[in-house]
Amino acid sequence: MASSQQPQLPVLPGPPYPPTTAQLGLVPSIIPDVPISSALLALFLGGAATNLVIFRANRKRGFRFVFSMVFFVFCVIRIAALALRIAWACHKRNVRLGIAAQIFTAAGVLVLFVSNLAFALRFVRAYHPSLGWKQWVKCVFGVLFASAVTVLAMVITVTVQGFFVKEGSSVKEIDRKIQLVCGTYLAAYAFLPVPIAVGAALWPKRTRIDPFGQGQLGTNLGLLTTGALLLTAGATFRAVVTFLQRPIRDPGWFHSRACFYIFNFTIELLVVYLYTLARFDKRFHVRDGSSAPGHYSCVDLKQGDMTALAEAMSAANERIEDNEGDRKSDSRWRIGSRPKSANDSYVARPVEMSNQERDADLAWLACALNILYGEELDKQAS
């Protein structure tokens, strides 16, 4: 009779207590976890080095793209998570190593979620400049960014607390409900950039597109959508596994190591290398200090262009007074109001205009450029 019963887990002193339910990836062992984790660690190390090199090379040219450094930090977090999993595989009974490994595994991917949401906001501002820069839109996205930090804190709290509370307690049940809510929210959060960016592209446009970065906006949108959908697949799988709770002695196929490595680290590696090799630092770049409609598409003037620009401004300024009365309103195109500061200017490509209108608008554009680059032009002219 006694021989038919399954062997019981050894009772270990606690807290922290070992888990009694199956976890995604199970408890690691030297074979096969150490070789797989080592290979993935090397790949993340390559991703971190590549993004760091790109960031430093861009910074030397005065070209700043902070998300290259964000991806570097994400790869470092993944390297730490894999190193902790290797250590846990070598010391299976060390519960504290298991806690640390699970925290780093769960927390790192939020960096990619937030990055994709920030890129989606740039598409909204590109396709609908007058809408994307409104204060209430900034507030909505600010709440979304803050919610990611809040959910991260909740995930870390319930993960750690779960190891210090005995099975069957009311606190354990509360922790599980929080895990279910957070897992579902993160799956929706990972998918959110897709409807935002695609919706912005498909929604009828009332103003001209304010493009950013290099390449076609449609191609860049496809890059963002692909990355977001990959991350959504991983987040959705993890959320479903959280709902399918099983005893530690009877795990499901979805708890296997293969699923753990594929839906966590492999998908994230694909996204990191997809963005890096596609040069997302150029495709998703916007001008520093962009804060109003029209700022994305402003041409970044180089020092070699200053002499020609100074001559053009000198000729255009001579006609400001003569052409001021010739400027006519035309609903088919807009160039913006007369700029009083750099943030007030809106420069768009005109569609139809007369020669007088063109000369007048070139004069007003010269005034705007004088505000933006006046000091550099004076130095070049002297």
Beta strands, then each sheet from edge to edge (+ up, - down):
end
